[in-house]
Amino acid sequence: MTTRRWQLAHGRHLDLGPRAVVVGILNVTPDSFSDGGLFIAAEKGVEQARRMVAEGAAIVDVGGESTRPGFSPVTAEQEQARVLPVIAALAASGEALISIDTYREDTARRAVAAGAHIVNDVWGLQREPGIARIAAQTGAGLVIMHTGRERQKLADVIEDQFVFLRKSLEIAHGAGVTDGQIVLDAGFGFAKETAEENLDLIARFAELRALGYPLMAGTSRKRFIGNVTGRVPAERAAGTAATSVILRLKGADLFRVHDVAINVDALAVTDAMLARETDPPSGH
């Protein structure tokens, strides 16, 4: 499997390809859909981040505003008050790569200054395009996510991905972001209205490789997994791990999850099998 170097802020990088990369979700919010309020205190957030790193997360993705359906927006000041102390503490310890989950240019700028290596924008640069300029200026890794919110989607699930993400890529390139900084995220659950739409996106995920960038998958504890399994969010770790395995086989490089250990193990087995397929043992 081809290795691609993902360029990140503060002189860091991450090699993508041969091994799946697990990204631990750290919601320092009171109202996220499955863990709201658990890590709102900075010390609790740092403790959870260290737990996820110990379980095998290579990146901790820190978010200060819930993006669940029907979420209540917060001000930039509220968001920054939640995320910046956690990012600064993690950066000081040097234990993990840090991602800031935000669509706000000012929060992105302050987070990278505090030590974040990656900016993860759930609006794909189309809410505050200035985020692309922050990535270009700082050399931060940039995750560009597809969303169907606040717009008319195309009927074909993959065609809609291509149209939206190509527009986002134009914004990124126009601001001076290099291809080596970019990862794309299909945005599972973000205005994918039915379980079937999310499952169709999983089934056809390999088609997104045609865009030519590393891909992140964020299925963790999503409603469509509950629709299939009948389980509440906190009980969806096994269902999430199943989607991680399938998406790895279809070409995903990074996996954004709440439950790190089970996904690390599931993906390690998947990678071991893939390695045997590409480099079979000699002999019989």
C-alpha positions in Angstrom: 0.0 0.0 0.0 1.3 3.4 -1.0 2.6 5.7 1.8 1.6 9.3 1.7 3.1 11.9 4.1 0.5 14.2 5.7 2.1 17.5 6.4 1.1 19.1 9.8 1.8 22.3 11.8 4.8 22.8 14.0 7.1 20.8 11.8 5.2 17.5 12.3 4.0 14.9 9.8 2.1 11.6 9.8 2.6 8.8 7.3 -0.7 7.4 5.9 -1.4 4.3 4.0 0.1 1.0 5.3 -1.4 1.3 8.8 -4.8 2.7 9.8 -4.7 5.8 12.0 -7.1 6.2 14.8 -8.3 9.6 15.9 -9.8 9.9 19.3 -12.8 12.2 19.7 -12.6 14.6 22.7 -15.8 16.6 23.1 -15.3 19.3 25.7 -19.0 20.2 25.4 -22.1 19.9 27.6 -24.4 18.6 24.9 -22.6 16.3 22.4 -24.9 13.4 21.4 -23.1 10.5 23.2 -20.7 12.0 25.8 -21.9 15.5 26.4 -20.7 16.9 29.7 -18.3 14.1 30.6 -15.2 16.1 29.7 -16.2 19.7 29.9 -13.7 20.4 32.7 -10.2 20.9 31.2 -8.6 18.4 33.6 -11.2 15.8 32.7 -10.5 16.5 29.0 -6.8 16.1 29.3 -7.3 12.9 31.3 -9.5 11.4 28.6 -7.1 12.4 25.9 -4.2 10.6 27.7 -6.4 7.6 28.1 -7.2 7.5 24.3 -3.5 7.9 23.5 -2.6 5.0 25.8 -5.2 2.9 23.9 -3.6 3.7 20.6 -5.0 6.9 19.2 -2.4 8.8 17.1 -4.4 12.0 17.1 -6.8 13.6 19.6 -9.5 15.7 18.0 -10.7 18.4 20.4 -14.1 20.0 19.8 -15.8 22.8 21.8 -19.2 22.9 20.0 -21.6 20.0 19.5 -22.4 19.3 15.8 -25.1 16.8 16.5 -28.5 17.3 14.7 -30.3 20.1 16.4 -27.2 21.4 18.2 -27.2 24.8 20.0 -24.5 27.1 18.6 -22.0 28.7 21.0 -20.0 31.8 20.6 -16.4 31.8 19.4 -15.4 32.9 22.9 -17.2 30.0 24.6 -15.7 27.5 22.1 -12.2 28.8 22.7 -12.6 28.8 26.5 -13.4 25.1 26.3 -10.7 23.9 23.8 -7.7 26.1 24.2 -6.7 25.0 27.8 -7.0 21.4 26.8 -4.9 21.9 23.6 -2.2 23.8 25.5 -1.9 21.1 28.1 -1.7 18.4 25.6 0.8 20.3 23.5 3.0 20.9 26.5 3.1 17.2 27.3 3.8 16.3 23.6 1.9 13.0 24.0 -0.2 13.2 20.8 -0.9 15.0 17.6 -3.7 17.4 18.2 -6.6 18.3 15.9 -9.1 21.2 16.5 -12.6 20.5 15.4 -14.0 23.9 14.4 -15.5 25.8 11.5 -14.4 29.2 12.9 -11.3 30.9 11.4 -10.4 32.6 14.7 -10.7 29.5 16.8 -8.5 27.6 14.2 -5.9 30.3 14.4 -5.8 30.4 18.2 -5.8 26.6 18.4 -2.8 26.1 16.1 -1.0 28.9 18.1 -1.8 26.9 21.3 -0.2 23.8 19.8 -2.8 22.1 17.5 -1.3 20.3 14.4 -4.5 19.8 12.4 -7.7 21.8 11.6 -10.8 19.7 11.1 -13.6 21.7 9.5 -17.0 20.1 9.5 -18.3 22.7 7.0 -15.6 21.9 4.4 -14.3 25.5 4.3 -17.6 26.7 3.0 -18.8 28.4 6.3 -15.7 30.4 7.0 -13.3 30.0 4.1 -10.6 31.9 6.0 -9.8 28.6 7.7 -8.0 27.7 4.5 -5.8 30.7 4.9 -4.9 29.7 8.5 -3.9 26.2 7.2 -1.8 27.7 4.5 0.0 30.2 6.8 0.7 27.7 9.6 1.3 24.5 7.5 -1.4 22.7 9.5 -3.0 19.5 8.3 -6.5 20.2 7.0 -9.5 17.8 7.2 -12.1 18.9 4.8 -15.5 17.3 5.6 -18.5 16.9 3.4 -21.9 18.1 4.7 -25.4 18.2 3.3 -26.6 20.8 5.8 -28.2 24.0 4.7 -28.2 23.2 1.0 -29.9 21.1 -1.6 -28.1 17.8 -2.0 -27.9 15.8 -5.3 -29.7 12.5 -5.4 -26.6 10.4 -6.0 -24.7 10.1 -2.7 -21.2 10.0 -4.4 -22.0 12.7 -7.0 -22.9 15.0 -4.1 -19.6 14.2 -2.4 -17.7 15.1 -5.5 -19.5 18.4 -6.2 -19.2 19.6 -2.6 -15.6 18.5 -2.0 -14.3 19.8 -5.3 -15.7 23.2 -4.4 -13.9 22.9 -1.0 -10.7 21.9 -2.7 -10.9 25.0 -4.9 -11.1 27.2 -1.8 -8.2 25.4 -0.2 -6.0 25.7 -3.3 -7.0 29.3 -3.8 -5.7 30.1 -0.3 -2.4 28.3 -0.9 -3.0 25.0 0.9 -0.9 22.3 -0.6 -2.2 18.8 -1.5 0.1 17.3 1.1 -1.8 19.0 3.9 -5.3 17.8 2.9 -7.4 14.9 4.1 -11.0 14.5 3.0 -13.9 13.3 5.2 -17.2 11.9 3.8 -19.2 13.3 6.7 -21.2 10.3 7.8 -24.4 11.5 9.6 -24.1 15.1 8.5 -27.5 15.6 6.7 -27.4 12.0 5.5 -31.0 11.7 6.3 -31.5 7.9 6.5 -29.7 4.8 7.6 -29.8 3.7 4.0 -28.0 6.8 2.8 -25.1 6.3 5.2 -25.0 2.6 4.3 -24.9 3.4 0.6 -22.0 5.8 1.3 -20.1 3.0 3.1 -20.9 0.6 0.2 -19.6 3.0 -2.4 -16.8 4.6 -0.3 -14.0 3.3 -2.5 -15.3 5.6 -5.3 -14.0 8.6 -3.2 -10.4 7.5 -3.9 -10.8 9.0 -7.3 -10.5 12.4 -5.7 -6.9 11.6 -5.0 -6.6 12.4 -1.3 -6.3 10.4 1.9 -9.7 9.7 3.5 -11.1 10.0 7.0 -14.1 8.0 8.2 -16.2 9.3 11.1 -19.0 6.8 11.8 -18.6 6.5 15.5 -21.8 5.9 17.5 -23.8 7.5 14.7 -27.6 7.1 14.5 -27.5 4.8 11.5 -25.5 2.3 13.5 -28.3 2.5 16.2 -30.9 1.9 13.4 -29.1 -1.3 12.4 -28.2 -2.6 15.8 -31.0 -1.2 18.0 -28.4 0.1 20.5 -28.2 3.5 22.2 -25.1 5.6 21.4 -22.9 4.4 24.4 -23.5 0.8 23.2 -22.4 1.3 19.6 -18.7 0.5 19.9 -18.9 -2.9 18.2 -21.1 -1.6 15.4 -18.6 1.3 14.9 -15.7 -1.1 14.7 -17.5 -3.1 12.1 -17.9 0.0 9.9 -14.2 0.8 10.5 -13.1 -2.6 9.2 -15.4 -2.3 6.1 -14.2 1.2 5.4 -10.6 0.3 5.8 -11.1 -2.4 3.2 -12.6 0.2 0.9 -9.6 2.6 1.3 -10.1 4.8 4.4 -6.9 5.9 6.0 -8.0 7.6 9.3 -10.9 6.7 11.7 -12.4 9.2 14.1 -13.9 7.3 17.0 -15.0 7.6 20.6 -14.1 4.1 21.6 -10.4 3.8 20.7 -9.3 0.4 21.9 -11.8 -1.7 20.1 -11.2 0.2 16.8 -7.4 0.0 17.2 -7.7 -3.8 17.6 -10.2 -4.3 14.8 -8.1 -2.2 12.4 -4.8 -4.0 13.4 -6.3 -7.3 12.3 -7.6 -5.7 9.1 -4.2 -4.3 8.3 -2.5 -7.6 9.1 -4.8 -9.3 6.6 -4.3 -6.6 4.0 -0.5 -7.0 4.3 -0.8 -10.7 3.6 -2.8 -10.0 0.5 -0.3 -7.5 -0.9 2.8 -9.5 0.2 1.8 -13.2 0.3 4.2 -15.7 1.9 6.4 -17.6 -0.5 6.1 -21.3 -0.8 3.1 -23.4 -1.6 
